[in-house]
Amino acid sequence: MQTANFTTNMVGISSDLLLYRLTDGLVVYVDIAAERDFTFSNIRTTAEQLGQALLGSWAWSKGDVLALITPNSANIASVMFGTLYAGGIVCPLNHLSTASDLAESLKASNAKAMVTSTSCLDVAQEAAKIAGMFKDRILLIDDAKGRTEFRHFTMLQSSLSESMRPETNPGEDLAFLVYSSGTTGLPKGVMLTHHNIVANMIQNAVVSDSFTNWRTDKALGFLPMYHIYGRYV
């Protein structure tokens, strides 16, 4: 996400807190099942590689939408930031939805590609077929587990040495397109700019800084990351 116009002393956030959070060796995610730690450096490097691959291999354009249909995964951060790196918009969808419901959101968002999990691949693939998305635009966020016709997202490689990143206007350009639950009708896409996301992150940081020691404390992540609440936290 673009953080232009935000400074380390804005709304009382200490520069020490921000600098520590951006330290390369800082572990920001722990995947208990995979017994793997993800540092800020890991996520940044993987995100930049994906962003370059989207730009160089798939001719990704500013404003293109990537649908994310998966249970919680530590790899979501790299996919999310990689999409934003390439000027794209992240569209997280409920992986427990039916193929027809997912297809409606894919068509409404005009999603250009999808990252999904093997646990919901069959439904996601059917949704992509209904929405007219090509099969080669489906990437996996986890191990293929025998589904060799699909690539892991880290296997997407750029055909160019380096692609120029599109310029982003943080106050106008979208970072996320998050669909509502559709309680009273069809789900509706909520458009969130880069500034929307950063502002809410700063709000959370201001509150948590008063009772959290980011050098030692840990937080259990159980909120669904397809939901905006889980995405922010």
Wavefront OBJ file of the C-alpha trace (Angstrom):
o trace
v 0.000 0.000 0.000
v 1.104 3.513 -0.673
v 1.805 5.484 2.501
v 2.494 8.883 0.995
v 1.665 11.885 3.184
v 1.877 9.833 6.379
v 4.756 10.589 8.749
v 6.162 8.812 11.784
v 4.875 11.468 14.159
v 1.339 11.457 12.777
v -1.373 11.061 15.434
v 1.187 10.272 18.085
v 2.695 7.035 16.741
v 6.252 6.676 17.990
v 8.954 6.425 15.328
v 10.495 3.590 17.344
v 7.325 1.516 16.933
v 7.164 2.030 13.182
v 10.860 1.401 12.645
v 10.711 -1.807 14.643
v 7.727 -3.040 12.668
v 9.648 -2.484 9.439
v 12.809 -4.281 10.567
v 13.721 -6.939 8.006
v 14.322 -9.673 10.559
v 11.105 -9.101 12.471
v 8.874 -12.212 12.504
v 5.375 -11.017 11.609
v 3.632 -14.343 10.985
v 4.046 -17.807 12.457
v 2.400 -20.652 10.548
v 1.902 -23.265 13.250
v 0.753 -26.026 10.891
v 3.712 -25.582 8.553
v 6.095 -24.821 11.439
v 7.400 -21.817 9.554
v 8.142 -18.220 10.472
v 7.623 -15.317 8.065
v 9.755 -12.226 8.550
v 9.039 -8.800 7.136
v 11.913 -9.402 4.710
v 10.421 -12.732 3.557
v 7.067 -11.149 2.826
v 8.512 -8.085 1.106
v 10.806 -10.108 -1.168
v 8.078 -12.558 -2.163
v 5.604 -9.722 -2.732
v 8.022 -7.819 -4.978
v 8.729 -10.971 -7.001
v 5.014 -11.598 -7.490
v 4.397 -7.961 -8.392
v 7.146 -8.042 -11.001
v 5.769 -11.333 -12.371
v 2.264 -9.901 -12.710
v 3.626 -6.878 -14.569
v 6.107 -8.722 -16.768
v 4.365 -12.028 -17.436
v 0.667 -11.147 -17.367
v 0.928 -7.517 -18.538
v -0.826 -6.420 -15.359
v -2.307 -2.944 -15.572
v -3.157 -0.429 -12.882
v -6.589 -1.225 -11.482
v -6.615 -4.900 -12.497
v -8.350 -7.073 -9.910
v -6.961 -10.243 -8.339
v -9.485 -12.436 -6.534
v -8.286 -14.179 -3.387
v -10.296 -17.273 -2.491
v -8.626 -19.191 0.306
v -8.786 -20.093 3.976
v -6.411 -18.188 6.247
v -2.788 -18.506 5.207
v 0.422 -16.706 6.107
v 1.049 -16.414 2.358
v -1.926 -14.058 1.974
v 0.281 -11.121 2.964
v 2.727 -11.711 0.085
v -0.083 -12.178 -2.432
v -1.849 -9.068 -1.187
v 1.205 -6.807 -1.220
v 2.416 -8.285 -4.519
v -0.873 -7.335 -6.147
v -0.688 -3.819 -4.714
v 2.941 -3.550 -5.865
v 1.744 -4.099 -9.424
v -0.960 -1.444 -9.080
v -3.699 -4.018 -8.745
v -6.731 -4.339 -6.493
v -7.174 -7.227 -4.054
v -10.634 -8.790 -3.967
v -10.933 -11.292 -1.079
v -13.907 -13.641 -1.347
v -15.406 -16.162 1.064
v -13.890 -19.556 0.223
v -16.979 -21.274 1.698
v -19.290 -19.720 -0.892
v -20.841 -21.724 -3.701
v -19.372 -21.673 -7.195
v -22.313 -19.681 -8.522
v -22.008 -17.029 -5.794
v -18.274 -16.746 -6.328
v -18.806 -16.469 -10.076
v -21.165 -13.522 -9.570
v -18.504 -11.688 -7.573
v -15.791 -12.581 -10.090
v -17.887 -11.147 -12.903
v -18.977 -8.075 -10.945
v -15.389 -7.262 -9.937
v -14.041 -8.066 -13.408
v -11.292 -10.116 -11.785
v -8.374 -10.804 -14.105
v -6.820 -13.626 -12.069
v -7.296 -15.704 -8.950
v -5.200 -17.112 -6.125
v -6.842 -19.973 -4.281
v -6.147 -23.015 -2.100
v -6.243 -26.709 -2.899
v -8.884 -27.083 -0.180
v -11.394 -25.087 -2.247
v -9.841 -25.446 -5.692
v -12.688 -27.398 -7.287
v -15.298 -24.790 -6.330
v -12.990 -21.904 -7.252
v -12.191 -23.508 -10.603
v -15.890 -23.964 -11.362
v -16.549 -20.346 -10.435
v -13.748 -19.211 -12.728
v -15.197 -21.281 -15.570
v -18.639 -19.732 -15.113
v -17.116 -16.240 -14.997
v -15.043 -16.851 -18.131
v -11.636 -16.724 -16.435
v -8.938 -18.752 -18.150
v -7.562 -21.724 -16.226
v -3.980 -20.484 -16.530
v -4.953 -17.404 -14.542
v -5.545 -19.529 -11.427
v -2.625 -19.760 -8.990
v -2.307 -21.698 -5.746
v -1.412 -20.230 -2.382
v -0.376 -23.612 -0.947
v 1.296 -26.811 -2.151
v -0.251 -28.345 -5.262
v -0.746 -31.770 -3.626
v -0.909 -33.550 -6.967
v -2.777 -30.788 -8.832
v 0.144 -30.252 -11.169
v -1.962 -28.383 -13.729
v -1.883 -25.377 -11.404
v 1.142 -23.324 -10.368
v 2.051 -22.033 -6.949
v 1.983 -18.231 -6.992
v 5.743 -18.087 -6.413
v 6.277 -20.030 -9.659
v 4.925 -17.197 -11.773
v 8.022 -15.619 -13.268
v 8.457 -12.345 -15.107
v 9.674 -12.535 -18.687
v 11.363 -9.147 -18.187
v 14.352 -8.249 -16.031
v 12.363 -5.503 -14.347
v 9.027 -3.860 -15.062
v 8.084 -0.289 -14.269
v 5.607 -0.038 -11.424
v 2.522 2.038 -12.175
v 2.131 5.258 -10.225
v -0.561 5.165 -7.562
v -2.673 7.977 -6.177
v -3.217 6.803 -2.570
v -6.275 8.956 -2.014
v -8.075 7.916 -5.197
v -6.861 4.493 -6.325
v -8.385 1.357 -4.848
v -6.380 -1.132 -2.805
v -9.233 -3.505 -1.928
v -12.611 -4.440 -3.281
v -14.318 -6.242 -0.408
v -17.744 -7.787 -0.885
v -20.487 -7.525 1.720
v -22.244 -10.604 3.084
v -25.296 -10.041 0.887
v -27.737 -10.404 3.796
v -30.428 -8.286 2.128
v -29.552 -9.040 -1.488
v -26.567 -9.719 -3.723
v -23.163 -8.975 -2.156
v -21.940 -5.476 -2.951
v -18.325 -4.504 -3.548
v -17.006 -1.969 -1.038
v -14.260 0.156 -2.608
v -11.362 0.966 -0.270
v -8.485 3.230 -1.273
v -4.889 2.995 -0.067
v -5.552 5.916 2.270
v -8.600 4.150 3.718
v -6.492 1.128 4.654
v -3.507 3.063 5.992
v -5.696 5.362 8.076
v -7.372 2.416 9.770
v -4.023 0.718 10.387
v -2.791 3.888 12.090
v -5.929 3.981 14.232
v -5.303 0.403 15.342
v -1.620 1.117 16.008
v -2.398 4.105 18.192
v -4.721 2.030 20.371
v -2.576 -1.105 20.561
v 0.646 0.840 21.244
v -0.663 1.695 24.690
v -0.850 -1.926 25.871
v 1.192 -4.012 23.426
v 4.943 -4.628 23.364
v 5.649 -5.475 19.735
v 9.084 -6.861 20.583
v 7.709 -9.681 22.728
v 3.918 -9.967 22.421
v 2.073 -12.221 20.005
v -1.514 -12.186 18.738
v -3.548 -15.239 17.751
v -5.053 -14.771 14.305
v -8.374 -16.540 13.919
v -10.528 -13.960 12.137
v -11.226 -14.920 8.496
v -8.880 -12.963 6.269
v -11.450 -12.706 3.500
v -13.421 -10.449 5.855
v -12.349 -6.824 6.163
v -12.101 -7.151 9.967
v -9.586 -9.960 9.653
v -7.822 -8.072 6.866
v -7.309 -4.952 8.961
v -6.242 -6.745 12.134
l 1 2 3 4 5 6 7 8 9 10 11 12 13 14 15 16 17 18 19 20 21 22 23 24 25 26 27 28 29 30 31 32 33 34 35 36 37 38 39 40 41 42 43 44 45 46 47 48 49 50 51 52 53 54 55 56 57 58 59 60 61 62 63 64 65 66 67 68 69 70 71 72 73 74 75 76 77 78 79 80 81 82 83 84 85 86 87 88 89 90 91 92 93 94 95 96 97 98 99 100 101 102 103 104 105 106 107 108 109 110 111 112 113 114 115 116 117 118 119 120 121 122 123 124 125 126 127 128 129 130 131 132 133 134 135 136 137 138 139 140 141 142 143 144 145 146 147 148 149 150 151 152 153 154 155 156 157 158 159 160 161 162 163 164 165 166 167 168 169 170 171 172 173 174 175 176 177 178 179 180 181 182 183 184 185 186 187 188 189 190 191 192 193 194 195 196 197 198 199 200 201 202 203 204 205 206 207 208 209 210 211 212 213 214 215 216 217 218 219 220 221 222 223 224 225 226 227 228 229 230 231 232 233
